[in-house]
Each structure stands twice: as C-alpha cells, then as structure tokens.
Amino acid sequence: MRRVVLALDQGTTSSRALVFDEAGNVLASAQRELTQHYPQPGWVEHDALENWWTQCASAV
C-alpha cells in the first residue's frame, strides 16, 4: 500500500488540495475558486458552506 498525505489549504480566494508521497513529492493538486462577498468597503466575507464544498471538491 502506498502512503500519501493530503494537505488542504483554505485561502482568501480559493480552496486547495495537495497530495504528497513519503519523500515530499507532489503527486496531485487541485484548486477551486471562492466567491468573494463585499458587504461594505474594506470588508470581505465568505460563505462557510462554499468553503466546505470547495474543499471537498478539491480533495476528490
């Protein structure tokens, strides 16, 4: 069985997933963009469910 590590990153503009092997080499990567919401100047908000679903989509 091959051992790998799945790393998830939640950024401001996207969700990302990387898969590494035991030597630290990247085997796969994916990214999904997020919708930015600006309720007032200088503020940015994200939908928590969109964060969750984009993380799930990038990990598959």
N, C-alpha and C positions, 0 to 999 in steps of 0.2 A: 504494500500500500504506500502510495506517495503522500508525504506530509507537506501541507501547504498552510500558509497564513493568509487570511482575508483581512485586509485593513480598510476601514470605512472612514471617510473624511467628510464632514459637513461644513461646507464653506458658505460664504455670503451669496454667491451667485450659482453654486451647483453642489450636487452630491457626487462623491467619487468613491470608487471601489478599486482596490489593487489586490492582486493575488501574488504572493511571493513563495518561492521554494525555500528549502532549508539553507541554501547558500546566499539568500537575499536577492536572487534574481527575480525581476518582474516577469510573471508568466502571462498575466492578463490585466487589463484595466478597462474601466468604463466610467462614463460621466453623464449625468442628467442635469440639465439647467433648471433653475428655480425661478418662479415668478417673484418679482420684487413689488412690494406694495409701499407707497409713499403717502402716509396719512397726513403729513404736514412737512414743511421744509426741514431738512436735516434729519428726518426720521426714516427708517426703513423697517418693514415688518415682513415676516414670512409666515405662511400657513403651516402649522405643525404637522398636519396630515400630509401635506405635499412633501415636506421634509422626509417623513416616514416612507411614503410611496416611492419617492425618487431614490432613497437609499435602497429599498427593496429591489427596485428595477435595476439599479447599477450593480447590485450584488449577484444577480441571476446570470 
